[in-house]
Amino acid sequence: MEQYRLESDLLGELQVPIGAYYGVQTQRAINNFNISGQKLFSYPEFVKALGYVKKGAAKTNYELGLLDENLYQHIDKACDAVISGKYNYEFPIDMIQGGAGTSVNMNTNEVIANITLELLGHQKGEYQYCSPNDHINLSQSTNDAYPSAIKIALYNMNKILVEKLQQIVEAFRRKGFEFQDVIKMGRTQLQDAVPMTMGQEFEAFAATLEEDIEKLNNNAKLFVELNMGATAIGTGINAPTGYAKRCAENLAQITGIPIVSAPDLVEATPDTGAYVIYSSAMKRMAVKLSKICNDLRLLSSGPRAGLYEINLPPMQPGSSIMPGKVNPVIPEVVNQVCYKVIGNDLTVTFAAEAGQLQLNVMEPVLCHAIMENNHFLCNALDTLREKCVVGITANKEVCLNMVKNSIGIVTALNPYIGYKNSTKIAKEALETGKSVYDLVIEHQLLSQEKLDEILDPKNMLNPHNKILI
């Protein structure tokens, strides 16, 4: 049978598991918020960031004479233990809670206080020696510690996401090089357009995703401005003079992030603009990634009654009733991740708009939405790269035959026989089933020699000077 210790708060006494490093307020949050099923420990970078914030705060309080050296040294060690990940599972509350993050802040304060108590030779819960509120939360409020931890976590999580994005960009680029000699038809509005190479198509996939690396990194830079020292609403009540600037400097040194103190703490405390613009960059990438997955599914459609220009690696049987069917399950699952990211961006928008006066109480769902997006996208990018992109092969003959039989190549004749004649040829080819090539010869619009040169697919892939006729 599990044993408990009694702890008390404003509402009275409550049982806490005797071995738990968290305390009474964390236990209340566990009891109150069974919402998403995703806990703080589901996001290790967030737990680490909470440890960073408390470490920076303790160092600042010590430097300003508010903590004695012995207590500070033990708090500092406790923060390092949290940062190391050793105590991740002591952060069991739901990512989505009421209270504007108070449960998260107190979970952190309680865990660090109890680790410190044990380091000092005391028992968990003997808060007269190290208090979650009076010592770990000294010179702070949830309203500066919580958003500061979110921003540090998101800054570091962005590095992981960008690394995954760079890897899939490189994978598409390698395919672009591999397919540089595969000539195929380009399409607009799902209709034949003009020839291109599959290499150009896959290089375009790489290029469009590569753009988002800079967008994500630029927007993540907004997370370096923190409101530590703002305390409750930005006025700095209960924080000593010089605390905000010194705490930012200490956090920059501890984390290696170029953290600065916000110039206006009253403005910074309720402001969620950095989350909004960063989330929008994630949505931008998701929209483009989903479009690429749509293209991969279309290009691999078939094998007999579709485009069948590429082969995706077969991952699993595709039907419980249709023998031999294999579906593009990897692009399909990435599509669904992208829809989730797009939906979460709307959640961020509503949560950011919902702040009132000097605080935004909806930060927990906002934080969860962005961190969930990061988690989903990192996994989706790895899955798409490892289980799909690297194994794609081209059906070169299928692609070339489509070019030869396409009416779309008539576009290349515009400069030589005029748009009106080209339209007539295209219409007749469509009605009769004859090739563009045969009809141009039949109507004596060009010599066979010149026609061969003009319709050489290699002359239709890039800008070039007009061929003399």
Sequence and secondary structure as in RCSB ss.txt:
>XXXX:A:sequence
MEQYRLESDLLGELQVPIGAYYGVQTQRAINNFNISGQKLFSYPEFVKALGYVKKGAAKTNYELGLLDENLYQHI
DKACDAVISGKYNYEFPIDMIQGGAGTSVNMNTNEVIANITLELLGHQKGEYQYCSPNDHINLSQSTNDAYPSAI
KIALYNMNKILVEKLQQIVEAFRRKGFEFQDVIKMGRTQLQDAVPMTMGQEFEAFAATLEEDIEKLNNNAKLFVE
LNMGATAIGTGINAPTGYAKRCAENLAQITGIPIVSAPDLVEATPDTGAYVIYSSAMKRMAVKLSKICNDLRLLS
SGPRAGLYEINLPPMQPGSSIMPGKVNPVIPEVVNQVCYKVIGNDLTVTFAAEAGQLQLNVMEPVLCHAIMENNH
FLCNALDTLREKCVVGITANKEVCLNMVKNSIGIVTALNPYIGYKNSTKIAKEALETGKSVYDLVIEHQLLSQEK
LDEILDPKNMLNPHNKILI
>XXXX:A:secstr
   EEEEEETTEEEEEETT SS HHHHHHHHH   SS BGGG HHHHHHHHHHHHHHHHHHHHTTSS HHHHHHH
HHHHHHHHTTTTGGG  SBSS SSTTHHHHHHHHHHHHHHHHHHTT  TT TTTS IIIIITTT  HHHHHHHHH
HHHHHHHHHHHHHHHHHHHHHHHHHHHHTTT EEEEEETTEEEEEEEHHHHHHHHHHHHHHHHHHHHHHHGGGGE
E TT TTTSS TTS TTHHHHHHHHHHHHH S  EE S HHHHTT  HHHHHHHHHHHHHHHHHHHHHHHHHHHT
  SSSS   EE    SB  SSSTT B  HHHHHHHHHHHHHHHHHHHHHHHHHT BTTB TTHHHHHHHHHHHHH
HHHHHHHHHHHHTGGG EE HHHHHHHHHH SGGGGGGHHHHHHHHHHHHHHHHHHH   HHHHHHHTTSS HHH
HHHHT GGGGSS       
